[in-house]
Amino acid sequence: MKNPIKPSSQFCLFCLFIIYLLDKVVVTQNTTIPVNVGVVLDLDSLVGKLGWSCINMALSDFYASHGDYKTRLVLNIRDSNEDIVGAAAAALDLIKNVEVQAIIGPTTSMQANFVIKLGDKSRVPIITFSATSPSLTSYGSSYFFRAGQSSSSQVKAISSIVKAFGWREAVPIYEDNQFGESIIPYLTEALEEINARIPYLSVISLSATDDQIAGELYKLMAMQTRVFIVHMRMHLGSRLLTKAKEIGMMSKGYAWILTDGITTLWRSTDSSTIDSMNGVLGTRTYVPKLKKLETFKVRLKRKFQQENPDIINAELNILGPWAYDATFALAMAIEKAGFSNFRFNKTNVSGRAVDLESFGVSQNGPQLIKALSSIKFRGLTGDYFFVNGQLHSSVFRIVNVNGNGERTVGFWTPENGLVRRLNLESRNTSINSSSKPNLGPIIWPGDTSIVPRGWDIPRNGSKLRIGVPVKDGFSEFVQVTWDPISQEATSIKGYCIDIFAAVMDKMPYAVPHEFIPFATPDRKSAGSYNDLIDQVYYGNYDAVVGDTTIVANRSLYVDFTLPYTESGVSMIVPIRDNRKKNEWVFLKPLTWDLWVTSGCFFIFIGFVVWVLEHRINEDFRGPPAHQVGTMLWFSLSTMVFAHRERVVSNLARFVIIIWCFVVLILIQSYTASLTSLLTIEQLQPTVTDINELLKRKESVGYHDGSFVEGILKDLKFDKGQIKKYKSPKELHELFANGSISAALDEVPIFKIFLAKYCGKYTMVEPTIKTAGFGFVFPRGSPLVEDVSRAILNVTQGDEMNDIEDKWFKSETVCPDRNSSISSNSLGLESFKGLFLITGTASLLALVIFVAMFLYEQRHVLLQFDSKTSIWRRIRTMSRFFDQKDLSSHTFKNCQHREGSYAASVQSILEAHQTLTARQSPSNFSNQTNSEGRSPEHVDLTPSGSASPEIFPSHERSIEVTS
C-alpha cells in the first residue's frame, strides 16, 4: 500500500501551482500593448460622471470577453470644467504631451468645435457621444465620429407630429448658442415640407433671468400660435417650462413638443419640474429592450451610486449606453488596425511657435478611422455602426408626460413615419398617409384629451388689427367717415365691411378685431392696394378687408381667403344707337347665303308644284307666260299663306305641306330677328375688341390704385394712353369729354358704375380672369381656413343677396346688359336641315311623278324608232305632257274631255306630219322599201288617255301616213 501524501507536501504543490499562474499572468501582461486614449468630460456634470462610469465599465467588460486581444486601452481623463477653453486645453495636452491615439469626448457641442479641429490637424480621431449639434459635421473632418444621434435626426419626427394634428404654425424656442441654433435650419426645412410655417423664433440666453424668460413667454402668449417646439438642455429647459406653467401657458389649448435635449435627462430631475411638464410631448431615441441592457443598468446604478454617493435617484439615459458602445467600438478598431508604433511625427516649426503649432501628427490616424468606419456589432443600443462618421439613423420614441411619469404614445421610423406600435420588420413606403394621428391617447396641457387647435385669439385684450382702404370714390365697398375735429375715423361701413361682419358671425369662435384706415395724417389714402397688402406682410396689420383682388403675385407674400365676389377684369365702353343710320336694316336678319338659298327654293318649289299639277289642274294651265306667272305667284304667296290656286295632286300636297312648315319657321325667325335689330340694335357698343384700341392708339381708363394698371402695360398700352379715375363720376366725365374710349376694371367696380349709368355704357368681352375679392391674412395664418369656410356659408345663403341689394341696387331702370351685345344675323347653317328635308321631298315627288307618267305612256316610247333622236323623243313626250290627263277625276265633263283631247291629238298629228314632210322623197322611199313600212307608222295612242272611239287600244294602232 502506498504511503499517503503528507499535508505539508500538498501545501508545497499548491504554492508551486500559484507561482506558475502568476508567472503566466506576468508573461501575458508583458505581451499586451498599451494604447493611450484621452477622455475629455465635464466631470462635475451628470453627463460627465455618467459617461466616465460607462467608459470604465465598457473597458472592463470588453477585455473580460476579449482576453486574447493584444492591445489594451489606457484611459487618460481630463476635466474640461464645463468650459470651452478648458476642453480645448485638455485636448491639446492629451495630443501634445500624452500623444493619445484617440479622444473620447468632449461633452458639449460648443466644446467639440475646437477639439474637432485639433483632432483633424493631428490626425487623432475625436469620438463624442453627447455632442449632438448637426453643425459639427459641417467641418467635413474625417477624424470626427459622432457616437450618438444628431439633433437634426429628430426634426422629421417632430414635423410628423405637427402634420398629424393639422397644425399650420409652430414657434421654436431654443437656447442662444450653437447647440440651439444648429437645429433651426433643419427644423425650418422639415416644417416647410408639410406646409407649416414658423412665424417667430424665440431665443433664450443661457444667462437669462426668470423675469427675462417670463417676458419672452408673455410675448409668445400675445401671439396666435399655440404650438411650441423647445430645443434646450435640461438646466435651461426646466426653468422655461416651470415659468410657462406659472403664467398659464401649460393650460388647455397649448401644445409643447420637447427635443431629446430635455427628454433624455428629464427623469433625473426633481418632481416639481416633472409636474410643470404635464401634457407635453417629447422625442427620444428608441433603445430596444435587450437583456444585456437591463443587466447593465443594474450594474451601472450600483457602480454609479458607489462612485457618486451624493447623487440620489440618478436614472440611466441614452448617453450612458452610447458612451459604453463608443468605448467598445474604439477598442475593437484599435485592435483591428493592428499597429504597434504609437509615436507622433513632429512638425517642423520655428522656435517662436506657440503650443498650437508644436504638436505632432499621429502615424496611425488614417488606419484607425478606416477601422472605426468598418466596425459593426450588436451593442447596448442595438446594431451599432457608423455611416460617414455618424451613428446610423435610429427610431424615435414619442412620449407624453403625465403625472410624475411618462407614457409611450407611439414611435417614428425613417421608413414608416409615425406608428402606434413598433414593427421593425415592416417597411411601408407610405409615410403618414392617414389623415388621423397614428398615435395612442394623449393627455394634453390642462389635463384634457382634446387636441389643441394650434392657435388661438390672444386673450390679453389685444384685437386683430385690420387695415381698410381709404377711397375717394366707389365708397359702396368701403366708406370711412372722419371726425372733422379729432381727425379720427368715426365709422367704417360698406359692402366689404358687411360681408366681413356676416362672416365673423359664422365663425365657430369670437374674433375680436378693429378696423384701421390705411390713411395719411391728412385723411388721404396712404398708398395703392399693393402697399396696403404689404403692411400685412410687414406685420403692421393682421388682416386687410376691402375690395382687394386675389392676384398671383400678391399670394407670394400673403394668404387670401376664398373669394366672396364675382371674378374677372372686364372692359366697359359707351353704347350708341345705330337704328337711324341704316335704311337697309330689313336685310340684316338673314345672311346673304340664306337669302339666295331661300329665293332658289321658292322658285324650285313653284316649279315642282307646276309639274305635278299641270296635266290635271286648270289653274296651272294656259299660255306660257300665264303659267310662269302662276308658278312664281303660287310659290311666293306661300310666305303669307295667301295662294288661291287649288292643289289636287297628292304629291303636290305632300310637297306644299313640308314647304309651308319651312316657310313658317323662316318667317317667324326673320320676324324675331328683325324685331331684335330694330329695338336692341340701338345699344351697340362703340368698341368690342381691346385690340381695336391698340391699333387706333386710343386711351383707356383704370381705377386709381388698382392692379389693372399693370395689365394695361402688359397689353402694350403707352403711358400716355392710360388714364386713371377715382369715382364713377370721374369715369363718366372721362367718357363724356372723349378722354378715353374704354375702361378696364374689375367686374364688381363696374357693377356700381352701371347701376348709375346703365343706359349709356355696357360691359363687353373679353373678360380677363381673376379670382375676385378676398380677405387678406399673413402667410400661414390659421384663420384663413375657418374664414374661408364661413365665406362659403355666407355666399350660399340669402344674406349675401340682401347685402348686395343694399349696396348695389340700381338707381334707374336698366335694360338687360346682355342686350348691348349685337345679335348675329341668321345664317344658312341654322336652316340646312329644313332645306335638306324640303329638297329631298320635292325631288322624290318629281321622281315618282315622272316614273308614273312614263309608265302610262310606255307604248308611245316603244313605237319610237331606234334612229329617232333624243331631242325628238323629248319634244314628242313634252307635247303629251302638255295635254290634259282626261283620266283624272278632276275632269268631270266627259264630252268636253273627249273633244278637247281629240283636238289635242289632231294637233299633235298635224305637227308630226309637217315634221315628216320635210324629209326628201328618196329618203322616204328608201326607208319604205327597206323597212317594209312607213317610218311614221307609229302608235300614238296614250294608254288610258282617251276612249276607244277617238283612239283605238294598243291592239288597234292608228296609222299615220303622209
Protein Blocks (a to p, Z undefined) as FASTA:
>chain_A
ZZdddfklmmmmmmmmmmmmmmmmmmmmmmpccddddddddfkbmklmmmmmmmmmmmmm
mmmmmmmbmbdcddddddeklpaklmmmmmmmmmmmnopabdcddfblmlmmmmmmmmmm
nopacddfkbmbfklmmnopakbccfbdcfklmmmmmmmmmmmnopabdcddddddfklm
mmmmmmmmmmmmnopacfbdcdddfkbcfklmmmmmmmmmmpmblcdcddddfklmmmmm
mmmmmnopacghiacdddfklmmmmmmmcfklmmmmgoiacddddddddfklmmmmmmmm
mmmmmmmmmbghiacdfklmmmmmmmmmmmmmmmmnopabfcdcdddddfkbcfklmpcc
dfklmmmmmmmmmgccddfkopaddeehiacdddddddddehjbdcdfbdcdfklopafb
dcfkbccfbghkbfbdcbdddddehiiabdcehiacdfehpacdddddddfbhklmpccd
ddfklopafbdcdjklmmmmmmmmmpcbdcdddddddddfkopafbdfklmmmmmmnopa
gbdcdjddcdfklmmmmccdddfbdeddddddddddfklmocklmmmmpcfklmmmmmmm
mmmmmmmmmmmmmmmomklgccfklmmmmmmmmmmmmmnopafbdcfbfklmmmmmmmmm
mmmmmmmmmmmmmmmmmmmmmmccfbfbfklmmmnopacdddehiaklmmmmmnopafkl
pccdfbfklmmmmmmnopagbdcddfklmmmmmmmmmmmgccdddddddebjcddddehi
aklmmmmmmmmmmmmmmklmmmmmmmmccfbdcddfklmpccddddfklmmmmmmmmmmm
mmmmmmmmmmmmmmmmmmmmmmpcfklcfklmmmmmmmmmmpccfkbmklmblmlmmmmm
mmmmmmmmmmmmmmmmmpcfklmmmmmmmnopafklccfbdghkacfklpccfklccddd
ZZ
